C-alpha cells in the first residue's frame, strides 16, 4: 500500500516521499526509537526541537533560564493611608 516517490528541488537535493498507512507509520516510528541508544535519543529530540523552532523563525535552541519567584508580604511598610506608622 505504500508508494515511494523521489523529488529533486531547486538546490539539487533529493527528497524521498513515502505514502504509508497509519499502522505502518506507527510501526516504523516505534522501530526507529527502539533502535537508538539513550544518548542518540537525546540528540534526536534536540535536533527535532531545533527543526521545529527553525520553522518558527528561531535559529537556535534557547538556553535554560532560571525561574525566580517574588513573594508578596501580607503586611506592608506603610498603612493604607500612605503615612508612616509612627506619628
C-alpha positions in Angstrom: 0.0 0.0 0.0 3.0 2.3 0.4 4.2 4.3 -2.6 7.6 5.9 -2.8 8.5 8.9 -4.9 11.7 10.9 -5.2 11.6 14.6 -5.8 14.6 16.9 -6.7 14.3 20.5 -5.5 15.9 23.7 -7.0 19.0 23.3 -4.9 19.7 19.8 -6.2 18.7 18.0 -3.0 16.8 14.7 -3.5 13.8 14.1 -1.1 12.2 10.7 -0.7 8.4 10.8 -0.1 6.5 7.7 1.0 2.8 7.4 1.4 2.0 4.8 4.1 -0.9 3.8 6.4 -1.1 5.0 10.0 -0.3 1.5 11.2 2.8 1.2 9.1 3.9 4.7 10.2 3.5 3.9 13.9 5.4 0.6 13.5 8.2 2.4 11.7 8.3 5.2 14.3 8.5 2.6 17.1 11.2 0.7 15.4 13.2 3.9 14.9 13.1 4.9 18.6 13.8 1.4 19.9 16.9 1.1 17.7 18.5 4.2 19.3 20.6 4.3 22.4 19.9 6.7 25.2 22.4 9.3 24.0 21.2 9.0 20.4 17.6 9.7 21.6 18.7 12.8 23.4 20.4 14.1 20.2 17.4 13.1 18.1 15.0 15.0 20.4 17.3 18.1 20.4 17.5 18.1 16.6 13.7 17.7 16.3 13.3 20.7 18.7 15.8 22.7 16.7 14.0 21.9 13.5 10.6 22.9 15.0 12.0 26.2 16.2 13.6 26.9 12.8 10.1 26.6 11.2 9.0 29.4 13.6 11.9 31.7 12.7 14.1 30.9 15.8 17.6 29.8 14.7 18.9 28.3 17.9 17.5 26.4 20.9 17.3 28.9 23.8 19.4 28.2 27.0 17.8 27.1 30.1 16.5 30.1 32.2 16.3 30.4 35.9 12.9 30.8 37.4 12.6 33.5 40.0 9.6 33.9 42.3 8.6 37.1 44.0 6.7 36.5 47.2 4.5 39.4 48.3 4.3 40.0 52.0 0.9 40.1 53.6 1.8 43.2 55.5 3.2 46.4 54.1 5.6 49.0 55.4 3.1 51.8 55.0 -0.5 51.9 56.1 -3.4 52.2 53.6 -3.4 56.0 54.2 0.3 56.1 53.0 1.6 57.6 56.2 4.3 56.2 58.4 3.0 54.2 61.4 4.7 56.4 63.9 3.4 60.0 64.2 
